[in-house]
Amino acid sequence: MISFSLWDIVRNLAIGGALTLLLSLVAFVLGGAAGLLVLFARIGKWRVPRAMAQMHIELFQGTPLLLQLFTLFFGLSLFGLDMPAWLAAALGLTLFTSAFLAEIWRGCVEAVPKGQWEASACLAMSYGEQMRHVILPQAMRLAVAPTVGFAVQVVKGTAVTSIIGFAELTKTGSMIANATFQPFLVYSLVALAYFVLCYPLSHYAQSLERKLHAAR
Amino acid sequence: MPLVSTNRLHKFYGKNHVLRGIKLDVEEGEVVTIVGRSGSGKSTLLRTLNGLESIDDGVIEVDGARLDVDHADGDTLRALRQKIGMVFQQFNLFPHLSVGQNVMLAPQVVKKMTNAEREGIARDMLSRVGLAEKFDAFPDQLSGGQQQRVAIARALAMSPKVLLCDEITSALDPELVNEVLNVVRRLAAEGMTLIMVTHEMRFAREVSDKLVFMHEGRIHETGHPQEMFARPATPEFANFIGSLN
């Protein structure tokens, strides 16, 4: 029987951890970009894009991430679209992230007092000028803390992609646990790795919240 | 030809008919004060003048810029708003910008002024309201009275033809009211056209050329303030000034 040293376990988990980190980054960056588009559609004045953005948000907020991934991975292959696990994982998490970030950011835009819209309108600014110079700078300040906080959800959300076979941290962990018969040790290490990724983020979100609330 | 004129102005909030056919003319250099009980439509009337409230019928003309029910798109509104400055009860300064940036923003993005031009104007306007030294301060470092004076400077920096003042001293501590009224008094003396809604009756009597008493969505009584206060023509206005004391 092959024996595994602790080093073997840690080294393999580190590779899975790197993929988790990479997947989180991709989902967060692409999801953020897509979320921005959804946001502008959602708060804009055109009816059709607004309705589409709302549907997008409700669809991805109202269904489990797991089913979104299943639909992408298994569902699309029924139509002959063969999707590798990594692509389904990245795409699924990106869509999921875009819906949540758009909704978080919409709340921040709407939290900017109505008087700011009125004052800038009275200065003859157009909608775009109001957004760019008055509303978004204030909304962004409000958005920083909840956005960083949501990044924690994205990191943890990547664990779900293990189900479709993407070899990130959780999937790697379960494979190692099966091979070593040391599930307690391995899963503890996996949990620790998630904690090491998430704790600094949530701590950072908290300190940002304190700082930005105290500042103007 | 009046600088500001409205005709047949009607406004509904749902079934509530808040403006019932307003005809109001304001000459250049005139100071007009709109008074009335809360709910009489006075703030609504002021806010329709620059399109902050839409209208359901009628016409608004300000120095050649015209707005009516069928012509109230973005370009029309912006053309109108270039002629009209507005100061609010709650100041509404931009909290993320310094005092100087607050005043320079619209000259920059709307009038496309150069850096030097807009800074010159901002410094001029701030010294006009006595706050030249606050150029680099942020709004939350100022008192309410100072913030309101910055808001006035910000409006003036767009060189409006007329300035609307919507209860601009109502949110101020009593000891800060006068510094703002003094600025308005000076603007009036310099010939600025002003249309204000205020609860400061003594001030209204002192600076206004014309008083407009609103009652149930109509201009119920209008005239020279001294005469109106001395001899109210309608029982509603007599009642209103009676309730002030």
Contacts between the chains, C-beta under 8 A, distances in Angstrom:
chain1	res1	chain2	res2	distance
A	113	B	92	7.7
A	115	B	88	6.3
A	115	B	90	5.3
A	115	B	92	3.9
A	116	B	92	6.3
A	116	B	94	6.8
A	118	B	52	5.8
A	118	B	88	7.0
A	118	B	92	6.5
A	119	B	86	7.9
A	119	B	88	6.6
A	119	B	92	3.7
A	119	B	93	7.6
A	119	B	94	7.3
A	119	B	151	7.8
A	120	B	94	7.6
A	120	B	106	7.9
A	121	B	51	8.0
A	121	B	52	6.8
A	121	B	77	7.8
A	121	B	81	7.0
A	122	B	50	6.0
A	122	B	52	7.0
A	122	B	81	6.0
A	122	B	84	7.3
A	122	B	85	7.1
A	122	B	86	4.2
A	122	B	155	7.5
A	123	B	81	7.2
A	123	B	105	7.2
A	123	B	106	3.7
A	123	B	110	6.5
A	123	B	154	7.3
A	123	B	155	7.7
A	123	B	158	6.1
A	124	B	78	4.7
A	124	B	81	4.1
A	124	B	82	4.8
A	124	B	106	6.7
A	124	B	110	4.9
A	124	B	158	6.9
A	125	B	78	7.9
A	125	B	106	6.5
A	125	B	109	6.2
A	125	B	110	5.9
A	126	B	74	6.5
A	126	B	78	6.6
A	127	B	74	7.2
A	129	B	109	4.9
A	129	B	110	7.1
A	133	B	105	5.9
A	133	B	109	6.0
A	134	B	94	5.7
A	134	B	105	7.7
A	137	B	96	4.9
A	138	B	94	7.9
A	138	B	95	6.9
A	138	B	96	5.5
A	141	B	96	6.9
A	216	B	95	5.4
A	216	B	96	7.2
A	216	B	138	5.8
A	216	B	139	7.6
A	216	B	140	4.7
